[in-house]
Amino acid sequence: MSAIADTAAGQIEGTEEHGLCVFRGVPFAAPPVGELRFKAPRPIEPWDGVREAKSFGPISLQAPNEMLEALLPVSDPPQLQSEDCLYLNVWTPGLDGARPVMIWIHGGAFTIGSGSEDYYDGANLASRGDVVIVTINYRLGALGFLNLPALGETNFGMRDQVAALQWVQANIANFGGDPGNVTIFGESAGGMSVASLMASPESAGLFQKAIPQSGAGHNALSAEETNATAFKFCEALGVDPEDVDALMAADPADILAASVAVDPIASAESSGDMAEAGASPTPQMPFQPVIDGAFLSSLPIDHIRNGSADGVATLVGSLDEELKLLAAAGPAEPMSEEAVTAMFGMMHPDAGSAYGTYRAARRERGEDDSPDEIFVAAIGDIMLRVPGLRLADAQTSRAPTYAYLFDWKSPGMNGALGSCHALELPFVFGTHASAPEFCGSGPVADAFAELTMDTWLNFAKTGSPAGDGVDAPAWDAEAKPIQVLGDNPRVEHDWRGPEVGVWDEVIS
């Protein structure tokens, strides 16, 4: 069975699947190829007749990620990659009505991922919640975030996201969605993207609710930092930084190789050796939102503190053991207390005291206080948890704001993964059954997936994650109530407060 919907550019034909209308590979901007490479997205050219939207469009160019592919399911067969990648996908219970809309922004360090990965199938969420689910692609790596003065433009990938949100505003009513009730949600780089969209004047008014997952408002680079990366990129590509014609003519494969060459994380992940990421325990992503004076004038958290997201209800959170996903693939040799304390010294003015606080707090709770566990906990706090709580502090006076902590444990690698980065994704989308070795299986896992989906759906519908039998108090910077999601759902106040407090004078 087919389904036909109208868009501003022309009609599209999708499919009817299990009571849903599904449209895949819908173009939301002109292909960013040829003279549109390294340019902000342009409007899509209208078409005559009915355009088929039954299969996913190509995804952004990206290098293989051997380490994560060994831990997480990947699409089979592999997804087609192309510079022509600005496509979105829609799952809707019907073309009439005015349902809440949820727009998913994928993660992947701004260098990998797509809106059509298996985990992000929107069918279960759309059916369970009677909502419209949209997943999007955006340009990645240098093609999405190169900041070179000669180009005159930057933040292409972020502006791709804005173009997708604008497409939703213009068209989603024809898909049974309410353009006045839009929730953006994303994880990792997608969570950082959500915070950047909350901050940017270019996306103001395009959504009403936001869920940054494992990523918040402390990720953006200055023009100076990104210019330095751009010059290294040009050196790796073998072109003069002033030669725009050469950049426009460069082979896409060479652009991808040069992107990897300047990215310590990508290089380490592709080799499976995180030790290659450099001396810093938190290596900087070279490709991410740029403080360009237009899309962003400062860090997103600063914009948000100043009211850029006034009225945008927010649900922000992270996982309890974020960095175990990477630690599980790292060196097998246990770390010494001296080595971990030295790592603390790169980030904290009183390394010994900081380490001691983590150790004492974990001992008091009866948790593993080995150097390895302390290191993983601290890096997760610095990179993801503390920025999320700072965002909650900043937004709570501006709109209803809630915080969660996801502590379901993965059975993967004999339990070594714990409640690791990305584990919430298949539960949020109800696709956990596709990866039982990562998520667990059986009635308890199924019930937890329903709880997780309902938490996200409740928030998208009402602006509060609370539901039947599930309490979720609004964030309070003093009491710090957190909705803990796991095999023992509950509300905790100031959970892991001593460790979070270590960073009070370090992460603003």
N, C-alpha and C positions, 0 to 999 in steps of 0.2 A: 504494500500500500504506500502511496505517496501523499505528501502534504505540500501545499503551495502557499507561500506567504509573500506579501508585498514588502519591498524595501524602497528607500528613496532612490536607489540606483536601478531598480528593476525587480522583477519577480524571481523568486528562487524556489526550487523544488527539493524538499527533503523527504524523509521517510516517516511512516508511522510504526512505532515499535513499542509493544507492550503498553498500549494506552497513552503513549507520549508521541508528540511530533518532534522529530530530531533533524536539525540542520547542521551539517558539517562542512567545514571549508568555506565559510561565508566571508567574502572580502570586505574589509572595513576601511581600507585606504588603498591608494594606488600602489602597485608594486614598487618598492624602493630600489629600483635597478637603474642602470645607465646613468643618466644625468641626475637621478634622484638618490643615488648612493650618497651617504653622508649628508642627507638633507632631512629636515623634519617631514613627517608624512603629509602627503597631498591627498585631496579627495579622490575617491574612486570614480572612474569614468562610468556613466550609465551604460546599460546594455539593452538590446532589444530582445523580445521573447522571454523565455523562462530559462534561467541558469540553473544547472544541476548543483545541488548542495547535499550530496549523499556520502561523500567521503572526505576525510580530513585533508586539509591543505598542507603544503610543505611547511616544515618548521625552520626556524632560523639556523644558519650555519653554526656548527659547534663541533668541537673535538671529542673523540671518544673519552669516556671517563671510566677507566678499567676498574678502579677501586670501588666506586659506588655501584657499578654494574655487577660486581661480584657479590654485593650485599643486598641489592634491591632488584625487584623485577624490572625488566625493560621491555619496551614494545617489541613484539615479534609478529611479523618481520619488522626490521628497523624502519623508522619513519623517514620519508623522503625529505632531504634538506635542500634549501634554496635561499638565495637572497630575496626572492619573491615569497615572503613568509607571513604577510599581514592578513591572517585569517582568524576567524573566531568560530565558535560552535555553540549551538543553542539546544537545550532540552526543555520542552514546555508541555504541560498537561493539556494545553489547548490554545487555539489562536484567538479565542475571545476572552473577555474578562480583564481584570487588572490585578495580577498577582505580584507579590514581592519578587524582586529580581536580585540574584546573587551573582556577582562577577568575580571569577577566579583568576588570580595573577600568580603564575607558577614561580617557583624558586629555582635555584641552581647557580648561585654566586654570580649572577648576571652573565654567565658564560654557557650554561647548559639548560636543557629543559624545554617544555612546550606545553600548550594547553590541551594536547591530545594524548598525553601519556595515559596508560591504562588505569592508574590510580584515580585519575580525574574524570572518569566517566560520570556524567551528571545525572544519570537515570534514577539512581536510588534516592538522591536528595530531592529531585524534582517530583518524583512520585510520592514520597513520604510526606513532603511538606506542602505540596500543591504550590510550588514556586517555580520560577523560571531560572534556570542555571545557564550561565554564559562562561565559557573558558576562552582565553585569548593567547595568541602568540605576540611576541615583540622582538625586536632585533637585539642580539646579544653580542658580547665581546666588543671588539673595536667597531664593528658595523653599527652597534647600538650606542656606544659610549665614548668613542674617540673624541678628544678635545684638542684640536690642533688649530692654532690661530688662523692659518691660511684658509681653513674651511669656512670660517665665519658662522658656523652653527655647531651645536652639540646637543647632548641629551636626547638623541634620536629615539633610543629605546623607551625612555620615559614618555616622550611625546607620542610614540606609538600607543602606549597605554591610554593616554588622554584621548587619542583618536578613537580608540575602541569604546571608551566611555561616552564619547560624543555620538558614536554610532548607536549605542544603546538608547540614548536620549531621543534620537531622531526616529528610531525604528521599533523599539521593543513593544510598543503598544500593539503593533501588528502581530506580535507573537504571544499575546495574552499577558504581557507584563506591564507593570505600573512604573513609568519613568520617574515618578515622585517618591518611590520607595525602593531605592537601590542600595544594596550592601556590597562593598568591595571587600574581598578577603584574599589573603595570600600568605605564603609561608617562606621563611628564610629570606632570600633576595626578594621574594614576593611580598613578605611582610615589610621589608625595608621599602619596597615600592609603595605599599599602602600608606606608610607614614609619609613618604615623599609626596604622594598625591594629596594627603591631608594638609601638607604644608604649602604646596605650590598654588599661586594665584591662577595658573593656567587650567587647573582642574576644579576650581571652586564652583559649587553648585551642581556638580555632576553626580553626586551620591549623597546619601543621608546617613549611612552607617558604615563602620569600618571595623575589620577584624585583622589586625596585624599579628601573625603567628610566628614566633621564633625569629623576630626581626622587627626593629622599631626605628627610632628617629635619629640615630647617631651615625648613620652611614651616608656620607656624601663627601666628596673630595674637592679641594680648592682648585682653582684654575691652574695655579703653579704646580700642584702635584700631578694633575692630569696632563698638563703640557709636558712635564718631564717624561711621563709614561708614553705620550704620543711621539716624542722624539726618539725614544728607544724603539718604539714600534716601527717607525719609519726606517731606522737603522736595520732592524731585523728584516724588514720588507725589501730593503735595498733601494729606497727612493729618497729624494731630497724632501725635507719637510715643507718646503715652499712650492713643490711641484704638484699642484692640485691635479693636473691632467694625468700625471703618472699614478696618483692615488685612485683616480676614477677609472683608470684603465687596468689596474692591477688584477691579476687572476684571483678569484674568490678563495681558492685553495691556499694561495700564498698569503692572503690576508688572514686566514684562519691560522696558518702556521705561525705568523708573526704575532698574532694575539696570544697564542699559547707561549711563545718564547718570552714574553714580558710578564707572564702571570705565574708567580711561584706556586700558587695553589693548584692551577691547572697542570703545571709541569709535575708537581709532586703526586697529584691524583692519578695522572696518566701512567706514572711509573709505579704507583702503589707504595711509594716511600715518602711519608709525610716529613721525614727529616730533611728532605730537599727544600722544604718551604722556607727555610731561612732561619736566622737566629731568633727572631721574634716568636713568642708563643702564640701570637695572634697576627699572622701575616696579613697585610693589607690587600684587599681585592683591588687590582688596578683598574678594573672596569666597574663603575657604579655611578649613581647620580652625581652630576657635576654642579658645584656652586658657581653658576654662570651669570648671576645677577638678573636673570629673567625667570627661568623655571624655578630656581632657588637662589635666594640671596644670602643664606646662611644654612647651618645645619637644620634639617627638618624639625628637630626637637625645639629649636629656638623659635621657628615660625609658629609651631603649635602652642608653645607657651604664650605667644603674643596673640593668640586667638584666630589663627588661620583656619581652624576647623571648628569654629563656633557652631554649636548645634548638632555636630556629627557624633551620634552615639558611638561608643567605642568599646570593644571587647578585646583585650590584649593579654597575651600570655606566652608561655614557653613550656618546654618539657623539663622534667626534674634532672635528667642526666644527658643533656644535649650532646655533649662532645664524645659520648661513648660510641657513637657511630663511626667517628674517625679514629678514636683510640683503639677500637677493635681491629682496625687494619694497620695500626702503627707498629713500632718495634715491640718485639716480644719481651725484651729485657725489662724488668721492673725499674722504676725510677727511684733514685735515692732522695732522702729528705734534703740533702744539700743541693741536689740538682733542681728540685722543685722550689726551694727557697730562692735559689738564684733566678729562676724564672719569675717568681713573685717580684724580685728586685727590679725587673725590667718594667714593672707596671705599678709598683706601689712604693712609696717613700720609706716605709718601715716593713720590710719583707718578713722579718722574723715574727713580728707581732701579728701580721696578717695570716701567716701560716699557722701560728699558734691558735688564732681565733677559729680557723676552720677545723683544726684538729680537736680542740676542746668541744666545739659545738657538735661535731659528729660523734665524739665519744659519749657525750651526754645523751644523745638520742639513740645510742647503741648501734651506730652505723660504722661501716668500714672506714678507718681513719688512716689507711696506708697512703704513702706519698702519691701513688698513682691516682687513687680516688680523689684526693684533695686537689691534685692538679686538674683533673677532668672537671670537677665541680667548679673550681675557680675560673677556668677559661670559659665554661658555659655561662657563668654569672657575668663575666666581663663583656662577652660578645653579645649575649642575647637576653639573659634574664633581667639584669639591672637596667639596660636601656628600655626594656618593656615597662618596668615599674616606673621609670622616670617619665615615660609617656603617659602612664596612668595618672601620675601626680600632676602633670601639665594639663591634662584634658579634663580632669574631674570637675573643675569649676566652670567648664565651658559647655559640658553636655553629660548625660548619663554615661558613666564609665565603669567598666567591670574588669576584673583580672582573673585569670585562670592559671592553673598549673596542671599539666598532664603527667600522670605518673603510672600509667599502665606499663607493665614490663613485657618486653619482647622475649620470646623463648629462643630467639636466634643466637647462634654461636654458643650454645649451652648457657644462655642467660647473660653472656658478656655484654650484650647490647643494652640491656636495661631499658629505661624509658628514654630512648635516644632520639636524636634529631630525625625528623621526618616520620616518626612512628604514628603521629596523630593523623596523617594524611588519609590512609585507607579507612580509618574510623570516621573521619569527617565526611567522606564521600560514600561510606557504606560499601567499599570495595575490598574489605579486609579478607573476604573468602578467597580472593585471588592470590593471597600470599600468606598461607597459614604458618609457614616456617618463620616469618617475620612478625606476624601479628598475633599468632595463637589461633585457636579454632574451638568450636563447640558452642554450647548454649550461653556460657558466660561471656565469651568474646562477642557473640551475636547481640546479646543484651547490651553490652557496653557500646557497641557500634550504634545501636538505636539511641542510647543515652547521649552519645556524642553528637550524632546527627540532630537530635531534638534540641540540644543546647544551641547549636549554630542556627537552626531553623527558628527557634523561639526568638533569638536575638534579631534575626532578619525580619521577622514579622512584627515584633513588639518593641524592639530596642532594649530588651532585657533577656539574658540567657536563662532565667529561672523558668521552671516548668513544674509539672506534676511531681510533687514530692522532692523537688530539687531546689534548694535554697541558693540564692546568688545575690548577696548584698552588694549595693553599689560601692565603688572604691572610695575609701576614706584614707587620706594621707597619714592619719594618725593611727587608726586601728588596723589598716592594711588587710582587709578581708579578701581572701583568695578562694575561688571555687576550685577545689582539687578534684580532678577527674581521673579515676582509676578503678581498681577493684573495690575500693572503699571511698565512694564519692562523699565529699564533706566540705565544710567551710573551715579554713584555718585562718588565724589572724597573725600577721607578721611571720609567716612561715619561713624558716631559715633566716630569720632576722639578723642574728649575729654575723653571718657570712655576708649578707647583703650590706650590712652596715659598714663592713670593711672598706667599701668603695664610695662611701658618702662624700668624702673630700677629694676623690680621685676622678669619678665619672659624674659630671655635672648634669 
